[in-house]
Amino acid sequence: MAGPGESLQGEMALGLAMLRHLGTVRAALASGQDMVAMRVRDSNFPSPLPPLCVAAMAGDQGLCKDLLTRGKVDVNTCAEDGVTPLMIAAMCGYTAVCAALLSDGGARVNAADQGGITPLFKAAQHGHLDTCRLLLQVAGAEVDQVICDNTSPLFVAAKMSHLDVCRLLLTQGADVNKPRSDGHNPLTHAAQRGSADVCHVLVVEGKADVNYQVQGKTALGMAVQHGQLGVCRVLVASSRVDVNKAQCGREGTPLLAAAGRGHYDICRLLITKCGADVNIVNQEGRTPLFIAAHNSNYPLCRLLINEGKADVNKLCADGKSPLLFGLFRVDLELCQILVVEGKADVNVHFRLGETETITPLACATSCRSAALCRMLIHNGASVNLTCPEGITPLHLAAEEGAIDVVRVSVCMACVPWLLVSLVLRLLMNTVAHLRSGRSVAINSAISV
């Protein structure tokens, strides 16, 4: 028989194939043949089928009753793979046939085939609400009986987005948190597939555990990672969700994960509706803003700064900041966002090593970017701010031979005496030594 993942169309096609065998079964029954021993062969099946299975698959309630009464067949007779007539009728949604098999023949409602599949599982898989109701409320089917991989009827109904069947199973006491062998439960599976309506039923009506984790990931974590905005909206509406709790595996909190994957709308939801901590750090000590800057995601940087009020000056565990990263990348647009919109400190001393430091302007100078220097000076960067060795950005520009940078620094600073300092500096015997030592530190920082 077809496996749990196959479509209803495929199952029904088999039922149509059985129609051509009904005449054969009726003729055999009328002629007094041994219906218990009879088997029907069809190319759609790997093994021969008992006549009752053929009648059930065709939805012929009258023939089913005749085979039970006149043919004296066992209502629980099955094919070689353990499939019973009741399973077949439930699979096809033939509720009347199921009722006949249960009432007239006493079919075992919880009988399972070789894969552990029951009539209820089949009916739930294909969304046959009335059949599920008959099996549960009249025949007393076990609501949480699982198949070989521990998949429950509720799990498969949720997987196939059969909302009414999910509701019925929940009202009949189905375990909403029952996991499959791989650890996923109905909610986590629905979340990563983006089934927002199913998640709503499971969370609101079924009171599913929204904090249940599979390998360090909750349903919200999975929805974030897969970019499922609708599911995220459903889950964060629950007061039981803590958006600042690590629940996305190694990626940390939902905001960190969303920032890393560039899910702008999810980030906005978490920031504006859920109060997510925009300055929280991941295992590498990096903030959402640093991650967005690292990915050159300008819209997300603006969101974190303008709506999230992210701390643009917050350093990572290694002492780096979004601005330093943008400067070494010579990313003018990113640096403008951080400085102009985020009010990043343009006169801060960034640590490059145990003793080495560098200012934003000195960094822009070392990268020979006149545009960055112009932007920094315009926004308050001091051209006279020195590093520990007494080196100014202008000295660095001269050492690097960056004429455009020298011109920007001198013209925008309007301090002619710096020209004298520059000349004197260039004549010093220690210039080469200082330059080589700083180049090592700068090259190391660029490796960010």
One Martini backbone bead per residue (centre of mass of N, CA, C, O) as a GRO file, in nm:
protein
  448
    1MET     BB    1   0.102   0.031   0.008
    2ALA     BB    2   0.088   0.343   0.067
    3GLY     BB    3   0.249   0.586   0.205
    4PRO     BB    4   0.226   0.865   0.415
    5GLY     BB    5   0.322   1.074   0.166
    6GLU     BB    6   0.098   1.018  -0.014
    7SER     BB    7  -0.152   1.090  -0.216
    8LEU     BB    8  -0.486   1.088  -0.265
    9GLN     BB    9  -0.483   1.047  -0.571
   10GLY     BB   10  -0.328   0.779  -0.559
   11GLU     BB   11  -0.530   0.623  -0.389
   12MET     BB   12  -0.783   0.664  -0.575
   13ALA     BB   13  -0.666   0.528  -0.825
   14LEU     BB   14  -0.679   0.248  -0.699
   15GLY     BB   15  -0.983   0.243  -0.668
   16LEU     BB   16  -1.045   0.256  -0.972
   17ALA     BB   17  -0.894  -0.006  -1.042
   18MET     BB   18  -1.106  -0.191  -0.883
   19LEU     BB   19  -1.365  -0.173  -1.054
   20ARG     BB   20  -1.285  -0.403  -1.267
   21HIS     BB   21  -1.309  -0.636  -1.025
   22LEU     BB   22  -1.606  -0.656  -0.930
   23GLY     BB   23  -1.726  -0.861  -1.128
   24THR     BB   24  -1.547  -1.097  -1.042
   25VAL     BB   25  -1.639  -1.107  -0.747
   26ARG     BB   26  -1.943  -1.143  -0.795
   27ALA     BB   27  -1.927  -1.402  -0.964
   28ALA     BB   28  -1.787  -1.574  -0.748
   29LEU     BB   29  -2.008  -1.544  -0.534
   30ALA     BB   30  -2.248  -1.659  -0.709
   31SER     BB   31  -2.089  -1.945  -0.768
   32GLY     BB   32  -1.948  -2.037  -0.479
   33GLN     BB   33  -1.686  -1.952  -0.417
   34ASP     BB   34  -1.391  -1.923  -0.237
   35MET     BB   35  -1.349  -1.622  -0.071
   36VAL     BB   36  -1.115  -1.675   0.126
   37ALA     BB   37  -0.902  -1.773  -0.104
   38MET     BB   38  -0.934  -1.542  -0.272
   39ARG     BB   39  -0.749  -1.354  -0.532
   40VAL     BB   40  -0.640  -1.033  -0.652
   41ARG     BB   41  -0.485  -0.918  -0.943
   42ASP     BB   42  -0.256  -0.626  -0.969
   43SER     BB   43  -0.024  -0.401  -1.094
   44ASN     BB   44  -0.059  -0.192  -0.841
   45PHE     BB   45   0.029  -0.455  -0.682
   46PRO     BB   46   0.257  -0.670  -0.519
   47SER     BB   47  -0.007  -0.817  -0.413
   48PRO     BB   48  -0.262  -0.992  -0.348
   49LEU     BB   49  -0.618  -0.951  -0.300
   50PRO     BB   50  -0.877  -0.951  -0.121
   51PRO     BB   51  -1.206  -0.901  -0.190
   52LEU     BB   52  -1.262  -0.696   0.045
   53CYS     BB   53  -1.049  -0.492  -0.044
   54VAL     BB   54  -1.174  -0.428  -0.317
   55ALA     BB   55  -1.449  -0.326  -0.215
   56ALA     BB   56  -1.333  -0.102  -0.030
   57MET     BB   57  -1.179   0.058  -0.254
   58ALA     BB   58  -1.456   0.101  -0.423
   59GLY     BB   59  -1.701   0.160  -0.214
   60ASP     BB   60  -1.872  -0.122  -0.172
   61GLN     BB   61  -2.099  -0.187   0.062
   62GLY     BB   62  -2.267  -0.427  -0.042
   63LEU     BB   63  -2.032  -0.622  -0.103
   64CYS     BB   64  -1.920  -0.631   0.181
   65LYS     BB   65  -2.169  -0.761   0.309
   66ASP     BB   66  -2.178  -1.015   0.129
   67LEU     BB   67  -1.895  -1.123   0.208
   68LEU     BB   68  -1.965  -1.156   0.512
   69THR     BB   69  -2.228  -1.333   0.485
   70ARG     BB   70  -2.190  -1.524   0.223
   71GLY     BB   71  -1.861  -1.554   0.217
   72LYS     BB   72  -1.726  -1.570   0.505
   73VAL     BB   73  -1.537  -1.345   0.561
   74ASP     BB   74  -1.278  -1.185   0.705
   75VAL     BB   75  -1.269  -0.858   0.815
   76ASN     BB   76  -0.935  -0.896   0.881
   77THR     BB   77  -0.838  -0.939   0.624
   78CYS     BB   78  -0.519  -0.947   0.446
   79ALA     BB   79  -0.254  -0.851   0.314
   80GLU     BB   80   0.085  -0.904   0.314
   81ASP     BB   81   0.120  -0.600   0.456
   82GLY     BB   82  -0.152  -0.575   0.658
   83VAL     BB   83  -0.388  -0.475   0.499
   84THR     BB   84  -0.707  -0.367   0.556
   85PRO     BB   85  -1.022  -0.283   0.479
   86LEU     BB   86  -1.043  -0.047   0.681
   87MET     BB   87  -0.797   0.107   0.586
   88ILE     BB   88  -0.896   0.155   0.299
   89ALA     BB   89  -1.159   0.306   0.364
   90ALA     BB   90  -1.020   0.532   0.528
   91MET     BB   91  -0.831   0.635   0.307
   92CYS     BB   92  -1.094   0.705   0.111
   93GLY     BB   93  -1.349   0.803   0.291
   94TYR     BB   94  -1.549   0.551   0.360
   95THR     BB   95  -1.765   0.567   0.605
   96ALA     BB   96  -1.983   0.352   0.548
   97VAL     BB   97  -1.788   0.116   0.517
   98CYS     BB   98  -1.667   0.137   0.796
   99ALA     BB   99  -1.930   0.090   0.949
  100ALA     BB  100  -1.982  -0.192   0.837
  101LEU     BB  101  -1.717  -0.327   0.934
  102LEU     BB  102  -1.769  -0.265   1.236
  103SER     BB  103  -2.069  -0.369   1.281
  104ASP     BB  104  -2.089  -0.640   1.104
  105GLY     BB  105  -1.770  -0.755   1.155
  106GLY     BB  106  -1.562  -0.641   1.370
  107ALA     BB  107  -1.341  -0.450   1.322
  108ARG     BB  108  -1.015  -0.359   1.387
  109VAL     BB  109  -0.931  -0.033   1.464
  110ASN     BB  110  -0.605  -0.091   1.565
  111ALA     BB  111  -0.499  -0.212   1.327
  112ALA     BB  112  -0.181  -0.293   1.174
  113ASP     BB  113   0.060  -0.271   0.969
  114GLN     BB  114   0.395  -0.307   0.903
  115GLY     BB  115   0.417   0.026   0.959
  116GLY     BB  116   0.176   0.098   1.178
  117ILE     BB  117  -0.079   0.151   1.020
  118THR     BB  118  -0.391   0.295   1.062
  119PRO     BB  119  -0.702   0.400   1.004
  120LEU     BB  120  -0.666   0.677   1.139
  121PHE     BB  121  -0.412   0.765   0.998
  122LYS     BB  122  -0.529   0.764   0.712
  123ALA     BB  123  -0.761   0.964   0.761
  124ALA     BB  124  -0.579   1.197   0.863
  125GLN     BB  125  -0.389   1.226   0.618
  126HIS     BB  126  -0.661   1.286   0.418
  127GLY     BB  127  -0.895   1.452   0.575
  128HIS     BB  128  -1.124   1.256   0.710
  129LEU     BB  129  -1.340   1.360   0.931
  130ASP     BB  130  -1.577   1.154   0.952
  131THR     BB  131  -1.400   0.907   0.980
  132CYS     BB  132  -1.253   0.994   1.235
  133ARG     BB  133  -1.504   1.021   1.410
  134LEU     BB  134  -1.591   0.728   1.394
  135LEU     BB  135  -1.329   0.596   1.504
  136LEU     BB  136  -1.334   0.752   1.777
  137GLN     BB  137  -1.648   0.779   1.884
  138VAL     BB  138  -1.743   0.475   1.804
  139ALA     BB  139  -1.476   0.275   1.797
  140GLY     BB  140  -1.223   0.370   1.977
  141ALA     BB  141  -0.972   0.490   1.884
  142GLU     BB  142  -0.638   0.541   1.904
  143VAL     BB  143  -0.510   0.865   1.903
  144ASP     BB  144  -0.174   0.784   1.959
  145GLN     BB  145  -0.114   0.588   1.746
  146VAL     BB  146   0.181   0.473   1.602
  147ILE     BB  147   0.423   0.443   1.389
  148CYS     BB  148   0.743   0.342   1.324
  149ASP     BB  149   0.839   0.671   1.358
  150ASN     BB  150   0.626   0.801   1.570
  151THR     BB  151   0.382   0.884   1.411
  152SER     BB  152   0.100   1.062   1.444
  153PRO     BB  153  -0.207   1.162   1.355
  154LEU     BB  154  -0.153   1.461   1.423
  155PHE     BB  155   0.105   1.497   1.268
  156VAL     BB  156  -0.009   1.428   0.982
  157ALA     BB  157  -0.233   1.640   0.983
  158ALA     BB  158  -0.043   1.882   1.013
  159LYS     BB  159   0.134   1.824   0.766
  160MET     BB  160  -0.143   1.840   0.573
  161SER     BB  161  -0.336   2.075   0.681
  162HIS     BB  162  -0.575   1.947   0.874
  163LEU     BB  163  -0.753   2.129   1.081
  164ASP     BB  164  -1.011   1.968   1.164
  165VAL     BB  165  -0.859   1.715   1.246
  166CYS     BB  166  -0.689   1.843   1.462
  167ARG     BB  167  -0.923   1.933   1.641
  168LEU     BB  168  -1.042   1.655   1.692
  169LEU     BB  169  -0.791   1.523   1.819
  170LEU     BB  170  -0.770   1.723   2.054
  171THR     BB  171  -1.057   1.665   2.176
  172GLN     BB  172  -0.957   1.346   2.207
  173GLY     BB  173  -0.648   1.374   2.343
  174ALA     BB  174  -0.414   1.454   2.193
  175ASP     BB  175  -0.068   1.476   2.177
  176VAL     BB  176   0.080   1.776   2.092
  177ASN     BB  177   0.398   1.685   2.187
  178LYS     BB  178   0.446   1.443   2.019
  179PRO     BB  179   0.719   1.282   1.905
  180ARG     BB  180   0.927   1.192   1.682
  181SER     BB  181   1.214   1.021   1.625
  182ASP     BB  182   1.360   1.309   1.538
  183GLY     BB  183   1.196   1.517   1.762
  184HIS     BB  184   0.961   1.608   1.619
  185ASN     BB  185   0.674   1.795   1.630
  186PRO     BB  186   0.401   1.937   1.510
  187LEU     BB  187   0.507   2.231   1.553
  188THR     BB  188   0.797   2.225   1.435
  189HIS     BB  189   0.712   2.123   1.157
  190ALA     BB  190   0.512   2.354   1.087
  191ALA     BB  191   0.711   2.591   1.119
  192GLN     BB  192   0.924   2.510   0.893
  193ARG     BB  193   0.680   2.504   0.667
  194GLY     BB  194   0.468   2.753   0.720
  195SER     BB  195   0.208   2.667   0.909
  196ALA     BB  196   0.018   2.893   1.058
  197ASP     BB  197  -0.261   2.761   1.108
  198VAL     BB  198  -0.156   2.515   1.257
  199CYS     BB  199  -0.008   2.664   1.482
  200HIS     BB  200  -0.258   2.798   1.596
  201VAL     BB  201  -0.405   2.543   1.680
  202LEU     BB  202  -0.178   2.421   1.861
  203VAL     BB  203  -0.145   2.671   2.053
  204VAL     BB  204  -0.439   2.773   2.120
  205GLU     BB  205  -0.598   2.487   2.138
  206GLY     BB  206  -0.348   2.281   2.230
  207LYS     BB  207  -0.114   2.398   2.404
  208ALA     BB  208   0.159   2.410   2.300
  209ASP     BB  209   0.501   2.382   2.335
  210VAL     BB  210   0.700   2.661   2.254
  211ASN     BB  211   0.982   2.546   2.413
  212TYR     BB  212   1.039   2.322   2.244
  213GLN     BB  213   1.329   2.119   2.156
  214VAL     BB  214   1.546   2.072   1.860
  215GLN     BB  215   1.858   2.099   1.877
  216GLY     BB  216   1.813   2.400   2.008
  217LYS     BB  217   1.515   2.427   1.869
  218THR     BB  218   1.244   2.601   1.813
  219ALA     BB  219   0.978   2.695   1.644
  220LEU     BB  220   1.078   2.986   1.617
  221GLY     BB  221   1.362   2.922   1.522
  222MET     BB  222   1.272   2.778   1.261
  223ALA     BB  223   1.107   3.007   1.139
  224VAL     BB  224   1.338   3.205   1.117
  225GLN     BB  225   1.536   3.034   0.943
  226HIS     BB  226   1.291   3.003   0.714
  227GLY     BB  227   1.121   3.275   0.689
  228GLN     BB  228   0.841   3.254   0.875
  229LEU     BB  229   0.641   3.507   0.942
  230GLY     BB  230   0.359   3.392   1.014
  231VAL     BB  231   0.460   3.206   1.239
  232CYS     BB  232   0.592   3.419   1.414
  233ARG     BB  233   0.333   3.570   1.483
  234VAL     BB  234   0.198   3.338   1.633
  235LEU     BB  235   0.423   3.279   1.850
  236VAL     BB  236   0.466   3.573   1.976
  237ALA     BB  237   0.167   3.588   2.090
  238SER     BB  238   0.283   3.421   2.303
  239SER     BB  239   0.359   3.449   2.646
  240ARG     BB  240   0.570   3.192   2.640
  241VAL     BB  241   0.767   3.368   2.476
  242ASP     BB  242   1.129   3.415   2.458
  243VAL     BB  243   1.313   3.619   2.245
  244ASN     BB  244   1.592   3.621   2.440
  245LYS     BB  245   1.622   3.324   2.380
  246ALA     BB  246   1.803   3.064   2.299
  247GLN     BB  247   1.658   2.897   1.975
  248CYS     BB  248   1.896   2.867   1.716
  249GLY     BB  249   2.125   2.744   1.823
  250ARG     BB  250   2.422   2.888   1.729
  251GLU     BB  251   2.258   3.167   1.662
  252GLY     BB  252   2.059   3.196   1.902
  253THR     BB  253   1.857   3.426   1.873
  254PRO     BB  254   1.616   3.532   1.665
  255LEU     BB  255   1.760   3.800   1.587
  256LEU     BB  256   2.033   3.686   1.513
  257ALA     BB  257   1.927   3.494   1.295
  258ALA     BB  258   1.778   3.704   1.119
  259ALA     BB  259   2.025   3.881   1.064
  260GLY     BB  260   2.205   3.658   0.930
  261ARG     BB  261   1.958   3.602   0.702
  262GLY     BB  262   1.798   3.874   0.623
  263HIS     BB  263   1.518   3.908   0.794
  264TYR     BB  264   1.359   4.190   0.811
  265ASP     BB  265   1.060   4.142   0.905
  266ILE     BB  266   1.138   3.975   1.153
  267CYS     BB  267   1.307   4.188   1.291
  268ARG     BB  268   1.079   4.395   1.316
  269LEU     BB  269   0.894   4.223   1.489
  270LEU     BB  270   1.095   4.177   1.728
  271ILE     BB  271   1.138   4.481   1.790
  272THR     BB  272   0.839   4.620   1.783
  273LYS     BB  273   0.661   4.368   1.932
  274CYS     BB  274   0.890   4.213   2.145
  275GLY     BB  275   1.156   4.345   2.258
  276ALA     BB  276   1.422   4.290   2.142
  277ASP     BB  277   1.758   4.250   2.193
  278VAL     BB  278   1.991   4.447   2.007
  279ASN     BB  279   2.267   4.382   2.208
  280ILE     BB  280   2.299   4.103   2.169
  281VAL     BB  281   2.505   3.807   2.177
  282ASN     BB  282   2.688   3.572   2.048
  283GLN     BB  283   2.935   3.334   2.062
  284GLU     BB  284   3.129   3.568   1.917
  285GLY     BB  285   3.028   3.859   2.026
  286ARG     BB  286   2.788   3.945   1.827
  287THR     BB  287   2.580   4.162   1.695
  288PRO     BB  288   2.327   4.239   1.489
  289LEU     BB  289   2.476   4.485   1.366
  290PHE     BB  290   2.737   4.346   1.291
  291ILE     BB  291   2.608   4.135   1.108
  292ALA     BB  292   2.480   4.335   0.909
  293ALA     BB  293   2.748   4.474   0.836
  294HIS     BB  294   2.895   4.220   0.735
  295ASN     BB  295   2.649   4.192   0.505
  296SER     BB  296   2.563   4.473   0.389
  297ASN     BB  297   2.281   4.548   0.547
  298TYR     BB  298   2.140   4.845   0.536
  299PRO     BB  299   1.839   4.824   0.620
  300LEU     BB  300   1.901   4.672   0.886
  301CYS     BB  301   2.077   4.882   1.015
  302ARG     BB  302   1.858   5.100   1.026
  303LEU     BB  303   1.659   4.944   1.198
  304LEU     BB  304   1.843   4.901   1.448
  305ILE     BB  305   1.892   5.207   1.493
  306ASN     BB  306   1.604   5.355   1.463
  307GLU     BB  307   1.415   5.126   1.615
  308GLY     BB  308   1.627   4.972   1.819
  309LYS     BB  309   1.867   5.137   1.937
  310ALA     BB  310   2.145   5.063   1.872
  311ASP     BB  311   2.476   5.010   1.972
  312VAL     BB  312   2.733   5.125   1.771
  313ASN     BB  313   2.978   5.101   2.005
  314LYS     BB  314   2.968   4.809   2.037
  315LEU     BB  315   3.178   4.558   2.122
  316CYS     BB  316   3.336   4.297   2.062
  317ALA     BB  317   3.530   4.055   2.197
  318ASP     BB  318   3.775   4.166   1.990
  319GLY     BB  319   3.713   4.499   1.963
  320LYS     BB  320   3.512   4.526   1.750
  321SER     BB  321   3.322   4.718   1.508
  322PRO     BB  322   3.118   4.825   1.269
  323LEU     BB  323   3.299   5.065   1.185
  324LEU     BB  324   3.566   4.920   1.153
  325PHE     BB  325   3.468   4.729   0.940
  326GLY     BB  326   3.381   4.945   0.730
  327LEU     BB  327   3.659   5.077   0.698
  328PHE     BB  328   3.823   4.826   0.599
  329ARG     BB  329   3.611   4.802   0.350
  330VAL     BB  330   3.535   5.075   0.230
  331ASP     BB  331   3.226   5.149   0.341
  332LEU     BB  332   3.057   5.426   0.304
  333GLU     BB  333   2.756   5.366   0.355
  334LEU     BB  334   2.788   5.227   0.626
  335CYS     BB  335   2.939   5.458   0.773
  336GLN     BB  336   2.716   5.667   0.741
  337ILE     BB  337   2.503   5.521   0.904
  338LEU     BB  338   2.668   5.504   1.172
  339VAL     BB  339   2.734   5.813   1.196
  340VAL     BB  340   2.474   5.975   1.116
  341GLU     BB  341   2.245   5.781   1.247
  342GLY     BB  342   2.421   5.642   1.498
  343LYS     BB  343   2.651   5.816   1.628
  344ALA     BB  344   2.931   5.740   1.599
  345ASP     BB  345   3.244   5.730   1.725
  346VAL     BB  346   3.510   5.922   1.564
  347ASN     BB  347   3.730   5.923   1.839
  348VAL     BB  348   3.799   5.645   1.877
  349HIS     BB  349   3.990   5.370   2.017
  350PHE     BB  350   4.104   5.103   1.857
  351ARG     BB  351   4.183   4.775   1.907
  352LEU     BB  352   4.450   4.565   1.766
  353GLY     BB  353   4.602   4.496   2.032
  354GLU     BB  354   4.769   4.520   2.318
  355THR     BB  355   4.877   4.834   2.216
  356GLU     BB  356   4.726   4.887   1.967
  357THR     BB  357   4.580   5.171   1.799
  358ILE     BB  358   4.282   5.324   1.631
  359THR     BB  359   4.131   5.549   1.442
  360PRO     BB  360   3.903   5.615   1.210
  361LEU     BB  361   4.082   5.814   1.047
  362ALA     BB  362   4.334   5.637   1.040
  363CYS     BB  363   4.199   5.404   0.894
  364ALA     BB  364   4.113   5.560   0.638
  365THR     BB  365   4.402   5.642   0.571
  366SER     BB  366   4.523   5.354   0.541
  367CYS     BB  367   4.301   5.305   0.300
  368ARG     BB  368   4.297   5.564   0.106
  369SER     BB  369   4.019   5.730   0.189
  370ALA     BB  370   3.887   6.030   0.117
  371ALA     BB  371   3.583   5.988   0.164
  372LEU     BB  372   3.600   5.893   0.457
  373CYS     BB  373   3.751   6.135   0.569
  374ARG     BB  374   3.545   6.348   0.496
  375MET     BB  375   3.310   6.228   0.659
  376LEU     BB  376   3.448   6.228   0.940
  377ILE     BB  377   3.523   6.527   0.960
  378HIS     BB  378   3.233   6.635   0.916
  379ASN     BB  379   3.157   6.448   1.195
  380GLY     BB  380   3.422   6.523   1.406
  381ALA     BB  381   3.693   6.438   1.329
  382SER     BB  382   4.020   6.439   1.443
  383VAL     BB  383   4.334   6.527   1.302
  384ASN     BB  384   4.497   6.537   1.602
  385LEU     BB  385   4.454   6.254   1.675
  386THR     BB  386   4.642   6.025   1.852
  387CYS     BB  387   4.843   5.782   1.891
  388PRO     BB  388   5.060   5.650   2.111
  389GLU     BB  389   5.309   5.744   1.909
  390GLY     BB  390   5.199   6.033   1.784
  391ILE     BB  391   5.016   5.968   1.547
  392THR     BB  392   4.863   6.099   1.276
  393PRO     BB  393   4.672   6.088   1.000
  394LEU     BB  394   4.868   6.267   0.835
  395HIS     BB  395   5.115   6.091   0.868
  396LEU     BB  396   4.999   5.842   0.736
  397ALA     BB  397   4.941   5.965   0.461
  398ALA     BB  398   5.235   6.029   0.399
  399GLU     BB  399   5.352   5.743   0.428
  400GLU     BB  400   5.144   5.632   0.199
  401GLY     BB  401   5.100   5.853  -0.032
  402ALA     BB  402   4.814   6.007   0.020
  403ILE     BB  403   4.725   6.284  -0.132
  404ASP     BB  404   4.416   6.309  -0.102
  405VAL     BB  405   4.416   6.281   0.205
  406VAL     BB  406   4.593   6.520   0.269
  407ARG     BB  407   4.410   6.733   0.140
  408VAL     BB  408   4.164   6.682   0.317
  409SER     BB  409   4.293   6.726   0.596
  410VAL     BB  410   4.397   7.017   0.549
  411CYS     BB  411   4.143   7.162   0.437
  412MET     BB  412   3.931   7.077   0.664
  413ALA     BB  413   4.109   7.168   0.918
  414CYS     BB  414   4.273   7.441   0.897
  415VAL     BB  415   4.604   7.354   0.963
  416PRO     BB  416   4.906   7.456   0.861
  417TRP     BB  417   5.105   7.343   1.084
  418LEU     BB  418   5.092   7.044   0.986
  419LEU     BB  419   5.302   7.068   0.764
  420VAL     BB  420   5.541   7.084   0.951
  421SER     BB  421   5.495   6.817   1.096
  422LEU     BB  422   5.517   6.645   0.845
  423VAL     BB  423   5.809   6.707   0.767
  424LEU     BB  424   5.939   6.622   1.028
  425ARG     BB  425   5.837   6.334   1.024
  426LEU     BB  426   5.971   6.244   0.752
  427LEU     BB  427   6.273   6.295   0.885
  428MET     BB  428   6.255   6.071   1.060
  429ASN     BB  429   6.422   5.768   1.144
  430THR     BB  430   6.142   5.608   1.254
  431VAL     BB  431   5.929   5.571   1.029
  432ALA     BB  432   5.972   5.283   0.922
  433HIS     BB  433   5.921   5.140   1.190
  434LEU     BB  434   5.634   5.242   1.247
  435ARG     BB  435   5.503   5.146   0.983
  436SER     BB  436   5.558   4.841   1.008
  437GLY     BB  437   5.413   4.795   1.279
  438ARG     BB  438   5.131   4.903   1.187
  439SER     BB  439   5.082   4.715   0.944
  440VAL     BB  440   5.049   4.459   1.107
  441ALA     BB  441   4.802   4.548   1.272
  442ILE     BB  442   4.615   4.623   1.035
  443ASN     BB  443   4.620   4.351   0.883
  444SER     BB  444   4.494   4.199   1.120
  445ALA     BB  445   4.225   4.358   1.130
  446ILE     BB  446   4.127   4.302   0.835
  447SER     BB  447   4.062   3.989   0.892
  448VAL     BB  448   3.757   4.041   0.980
   0.00000   0.00000   0.00000
